């Protein structure tokens, strides 16, 4: 390419850049056809194409086959490899939407995710900007879409995909070509092949929990938690089926939120009650253990309980709660690293899907069913966790 042509390409590139800055071609508009631009600048079609290509590399334009070049706008400068010199350091912020008020379970778990994200972004000289949105769905959607359109961040970490509002936010970010990573997504859905996301292998942890209860002799294993649309409930059913048992409806206790009371008194007093429960969160497990105390059932001597998440509360319950560990801090760090790699042109260093392991943490809230261990250890009324009879109790399935 000779010097004269290089000069023409730069002249067209600078001219179009200034027109985009001044609003002649506003964000979202389409540039005139290449042939019209070639006539305007009195150059060849190939020269115009080279100038447009350079603007696309800088993130000012998005080029679509059959549609032409669409303007992104001077404030929307993201392209792998161009972010370092195109966006001032003080503007290198990543956005994360959170609810305005987090209580109980949420306040303890959300901190781990956020701390992980912030720690990883600090390694890349980026910061995390939290958007606290209202609880009302319509107000929340309006708030989030307004913040997205303000374009004050260079990328987003999007939380879960559990509601219509979440999905609307995702569609808007995707349509505006803003880089994003999905965090804590249970099932990636339609964007699974296009989006980058971080999730936990909850199936492995729940399977370990149910298998363990079967191994020490339990067969009537109940469930406390969300049922409708719940992945953890479906994984509980799958783990039970794998062990040859279909749970009865009377073993199930539906509780939607962690701050709700667990209405388990009648279930715990039933003659044919479950001998163990899997709870979809640690808060519900702690609540169930309190209901067991009220109904004068000893945990774990007469009732085994397993939770999910391994929040700090799990070691403060009496007895300490056996639960499934979910790597929240590590998931946050991985989401931060994934987005930072995208923004710094290192997308080849990452995979679109990152699944972190969950596993069962053994503490003191599980024992073999009382009918088994009391027969095996005559005269014993109190279970001592050291003597967990995993292999010693002869039980046939």
LUMDO-116825 format. One record per residue (C-alpha): residue number from 1; residue in three letters; x, y, z. Coordinates in steps of 0.5 Angstrom, whole numbers, plus 500, padded with zeros to 3 digits. Example, Ala and Ser with C-alpha at 12.3 -4.5 7.8 and 13.67 -1.06 7.14 Angstrom:
# LUMDO-116825
    i   aa    u    v    w
    1  ALA  525  491  516
    2  SER  527  498  514
***
This chain:
# LUMDO-116825
    i   aa    u    v    w
    1  UNK  500  500  500
    2  UNK  503  507  498
    3  UNK  504  513  502
    4  UNK  499  517  498
    5  UNK  493  511  499
    6  UNK  495  511  507
    7  UNK  494  519  507
    8  UNK  487  518  504
    9  UNK  485  513  509
   10  UNK  487  517  515
   11  UNK  484  523  512
   12  UNK  477  519  511
   13  UNK  478  516  518
   14  UNK  479  523  521
   15  UNK  473  526  517
   16  UNK  468  520  519
   17  UNK  471  520  527
   18  UNK  470  528  527
   19  UNK  463  527  524
   20  UNK  461  522  529
   21  UNK  463  526  535
   22  UNK  459  532  533
   23  UNK  453  528  532
   24  UNK  452  528  524
   25  UNK  452  521  525
   26  UNK  449  519  532
   27  UNK  450  513  535
   28  UNK  445  507  532
   29  UNK  445  511  525
   30  UNK  448  507  519
   31  UNK  454  511  515
   32  UNK  452  512  508
   33  UNK  453  506  503
   34  UNK  461  505  501
   35  UNK  460  507  494
   36  UNK  457  514  496
   37  UNK  462  515  501
   38  UNK  467  514  495
   39  UNK  464  519  491
   40  UNK  464  524  496
   41  UNK  471  523  498
   42  UNK  473  522  491
   43  UNK  477  515  492
   44  UNK  476  508  491
   45  UNK  471  503  494
   46  UNK  477  500  497
   47  UNK  480  506  501
   48  UNK  473  507  504
   49  UNK  473  500  506
   50  UNK  480  501  509
   51  UNK  478  507  513
   52  UNK  471  504  516
   53  UNK  475  498  518
   54  UNK  480  502  522
   55  UNK  474  505  526
   56  UNK  471  499  527
   57  UNK  477  496  530
   58  UNK  477  502  535
   59  UNK  470  501  537
   60  UNK  466  507  533
   61  UNK  463  502  528
   62  UNK  460  495  528
   63  UNK  460  493  521
   64  UNK  454  488  519
   65  UNK  454  484  512
   66  UNK  448  487  508
   67  UNK  447  493  513
   68  UNK  453  497  512
   69  UNK  457  500  518
   70  UNK  453  502  524
   71  UNK  455  508  529
   72  UNK  457  506  536
   73  UNK  459  513  539
   74  UNK  465  516  542
   75  UNK  463  514  549
   76  UNK  462  507  547
   77  UNK  469  505  545
   78  UNK  470  497  547
   79  UNK  474  493  542
   80  UNK  479  487  544
   81  UNK  486  490  544
   82  UNK  483  498  544
   83  UNK  481  499  551
   84  UNK  487  500  554
   85  UNK  489  506  550
   86  UNK  482  509  548
   87  UNK  479  509  555
   88  UNK  482  513  560
   89  UNK  484  510  566
   90  UNK  479  513  571
   91  UNK  473  511  566
   92  UNK  475  503  567
   93  UNK  469  501  571
   94  UNK  465  495  571
   95  UNK  458  495  573
   96  UNK  454  490  577
   97  UNK  447  491  579
   98  UNK  444  489  586
   99  UNK  438  489  589
  100  UNK  437  495  594
  101  UNK  436  491  600
  102  UNK  440  485  602
  103  UNK  438  481  608
  104  UNK  439  475  612
  105  UNK  442  470  607
  106  UNK  443  475  601
  107  UNK  447  479  605
  108  UNK  452  474  607
  109  UNK  453  471  600
  110  UNK  453  477  596
  111  UNK  459  479  600
  112  UNK  463  474  597
  113  UNK  461  474  590
  114  UNK  462  482  590
  115  UNK  469  481  594
  116  UNK  472  476  589
  117  UNK  470  481  583
  118  UNK  473  487  586
  119  UNK  479  483  588
  120  UNK  480  480  581
  121  UNK  479  487  578
  122  UNK  484  491  582
  123  UNK  489  486  579
  124  UNK  487  489  572
  125  UNK  487  496  575
  126  UNK  479  496  574
  127  UNK  474  498  579
  128  UNK  467  495  581
  129  UNK  461  500  580
  130  UNK  455  497  584
  131  UNK  448  499  582
  132  UNK  443  498  587
  133  UNK  436  498  584
  134  UNK  429  498  587
  135  UNK  425  492  589
  136  UNK  419  493  585
  137  UNK  420  489  578
  138  UNK  418  495  573
  139  UNK  422  500  577
  140  UNK  428  496  577
  141  UNK  427  495  570
  142  UNK  427  502  568
  143  UNK  433  504  573
  144  UNK  437  498  570
  145  UNK  436  500  563
  146  UNK  437  508  564
  147  UNK  444  506  567
  148  UNK  446  502  562
  149  UNK  444  507  557
  150  UNK  448  512  560
  151  UNK  454  508  558
  152  UNK  458  510  564
  153  UNK  462  503  565
  154  UNK  466  499  560
  155  UNK  463  492  561
  156  UNK  458  489  566
  157  UNK  457  483  570
  158  UNK  450  480  570
  159  UNK  447  477  576
  160  UNK  443  470  575
  161  UNK  437  470  570
  162  UNK  432  468  574
  163  UNK  426  473  572
  164  UNK  423  477  566
  165  UNK  427  483  569
  166  UNK  434  480  568
  167  UNK  432  477  561
  168  UNK  430  484  559
  169  UNK  437  487  562
  170  UNK  441  482  558
  171  UNK  438  483  552
  172  UNK  439  491  552
  173  UNK  446  490  554
  174  UNK  447  485  548
  175  UNK  444  489  543
  176  UNK  448  495  545
  177  UNK  454  491  544
  178  UNK  457  492  551
  179  UNK  461  486  553
  180  UNK  459  482  559
  181  UNK  459  476  563
  182  UNK  454  472  567
  183  UNK  455  470  574
  184  UNK  451  465  578
  185  UNK  447  463  572
  186  UNK  444  456  573
  187  UNK  442  455  566
  188  UNK  445  459  561
  189  UNK  439  459  556
  190  UNK  438  462  549
  191  UNK  445  466  550
  192  UNK  449  460  552
  193  UNK  453  459  546
  194  UNK  454  466  545
  195  UNK  455  469  552
  196  UNK  461  468  557
  197  UNK  459  465  564
  198  UNK  461  463  570
  199  UNK  457  458  574
  200  UNK  457  452  580
  201  UNK  456  445  579
  202  UNK  451  444  584
  203  UNK  449  437  581
  204  UNK  455  434  584
  205  UNK  454  437  591
  206  UNK  447  435  591
  207  UNK  449  428  589
  208  UNK  454  428  594
  209  UNK  449  430  599
  210  UNK  444  425  598
  211  UNK  449  419  596
  212  UNK  452  420  603
  213  UNK  445  420  607
  214  UNK  444  413  603
  215  UNK  450  411  605
  216  UNK  449  412  612
  217  UNK  442  408  612
  218  UNK  437  414  610
  219  UNK  432  412  605
  220  UNK  426  417  607
  221  UNK  430  423  605
  222  UNK  425  430  605
  223  UNK  426  436  602
  224  UNK  425  444  604
  225  UNK  426  449  599
  226  UNK  423  452  593
  227  UNK  420  447  589
  228  UNK  416  451  583
  229  UNK  422  452  577
  230  UNK  427  450  582
  231  UNK  434  447  579
  232  UNK  436  445  586
  233  UNK  429  441  587
  234  UNK  430  438  580
  235  UNK  437  436  582
  236  UNK  434  433  589
  237  UNK  429  429  585
  238  UNK  435  426  580
  239  UNK  439  424  586
  240  UNK  434  420  590
  241  UNK  432  417  583
  242  UNK  439  415  582
  243  UNK  439  411  589
  244  UNK  432  408  587
  245  UNK  427  412  591
  246  UNK  422  417  589
  247  UNK  420  422  594
  248  UNK  413  422  597
  249  UNK  409  428  597
  250  UNK  409  428  604
  251  UNK  416  429  605
  252  UNK  416  436  601
  253  UNK  416  442  605
  254  UNK  415  448  600
  255  UNK  419  455  603
  256  UNK  420  460  597
  257  UNK  425  465  601
  258  UNK  430  465  607
  259  UNK  426  469  611
  260  UNK  420  465  611
  261  UNK  418  461  617
  262  UNK  419  453  615
  263  UNK  412  450  616
  264  UNK  415  443  618
  265  UNK  412  442  625
  266  UNK  406  437  623
  267  UNK  411  434  618
  268  UNK  416  433  624
  269  UNK  411  430  628
  270  UNK  408  425  623
  271  UNK  409  418  625
  272  UNK  412  416  618
  273  UNK  416  422  617
  274  UNK  423  423  614
  275  UNK  429  421  618
  276  UNK  433  426  614
  277  UNK  432  433  610
  278  UNK  436  436  604
  279  UNK  435  444  605
  280  UNK  436  448  599
  281  UNK  439  454  603
  282  UNK  443  454  610
  283  UNK  438  459  612
  284  UNK  432  454  611
  285  UNK  436  448  614
  286  UNK  438  452  621
  287  UNK  430  454  621
  288  UNK  428  447  620
  289  UNK  433  445  626
  290  UNK  430  450  630
  291  UNK  423  447  629
  292  UNK  426  440  630
  293  UNK  428  443  637
  294  UNK  421  445  638
  295  UNK  418  439  637
  296  UNK  423  435  641
  297  UNK  427  432  636
  298  UNK  434  431  637
  299  UNK  439  433  631
  300  UNK  442  429  629
  301  UNK  440  423  633
  302  UNK  433  423  631
  303  UNK  433  427  625
  304  UNK  439  429  620
  305  UNK  440  435  616
  306  UNK  444  438  610
  307  UNK  444  445  607
  308  UNK  447  448  601
  309  UNK  452  454  600
  310  UNK  456  454  607
  311  UNK  455  461  609
  312  UNK  458  463  616
  313  UNK  452  461  619
  314  UNK  453  454  618
  315  UNK  459  453  623
  316  UNK  454  457  628
  317  UNK  448  452  629
  318  UNK  448  447  634
  319  UNK  450  442  632
  320  UNK  454  445  626
  321  UNK  451  444  620
  322  UNK  453  439  614
  323  UNK  452  443  608
  324  UNK  454  443  600
  325  UNK  460  448  599
  326  UNK  459  453  593
  327  UNK  465  457  591
  328  UNK  462  464  591
  329  UNK  468  468  592
  330  UNK  472  464  587
  331  UNK  466  465  582
  332  UNK  466  472  583
  333  UNK  474  472  581
  334  UNK  473  468  575
  335  UNK  467  473  573
  336  UNK  472  479  574
  337  UNK  478  475  570
  338  UNK  474  473  564
  339  UNK  471  480  563
  340  UNK  478  483  564
  341  UNK  481  478  559
  342  UNK  475  480  554
  343  UNK  476  488  555
  344  UNK  484  487  554
  345  UNK  484  483  548
  346  UNK  486  476  551
  347  UNK  479  473  550
  348  UNK  483  467  547
  349  UNK  486  466  554
  350  UNK  479  464  556
  351  UNK  473  459  555
  352  UNK  466  462  554
  353  UNK  463  457  560
  354  UNK  467  456  567
  355  UNK  464  451  572
  356  UNK  466  451  579
  357  UNK  466  445  583
  358  UNK  461  444  589
  359  UNK  462  439  595
  360  UNK  459  436  601
  361  UNK  462  439  608
  362  UNK  461  434  613
  363  UNK  460  437  620
  364  UNK  455  435  626
  365  UNK  448  435  623
  366  UNK  448  428  620
  367  UNK  448  421  623
  368  UNK  445  414  621
  369  UNK  437  413  623
  370  UNK  436  412  630
  371  UNK  433  405  629
  372  UNK  440  403  626
  373  UNK  445  406  631
  374  UNK  441  405  637
  375  UNK  441  398  635
  376  UNK  448  397  633
  377  UNK  450  401  640
  378  UNK  446  399  645
  379  UNK  444  403  651
  380  UNK  447  410  647
  381  UNK  442  415  647
  382  UNK  447  421  645
  383  UNK  450  421  638
  384  UNK  458  422  638
  385  UNK  460  424  631
  386  UNK  466  421  631
  387  UNK  463  414  630
  388  UNK  459  415  624
  389  UNK  458  408  621
  390  UNK  459  409  614
  391  UNK  461  402  613
  392  UNK  459  399  619
  393  UNK  452  399  619
  394  UNK  449  393  615
  395  UNK  443  396  611
  396  UNK  440  393  604
  397  UNK  437  398  599
***
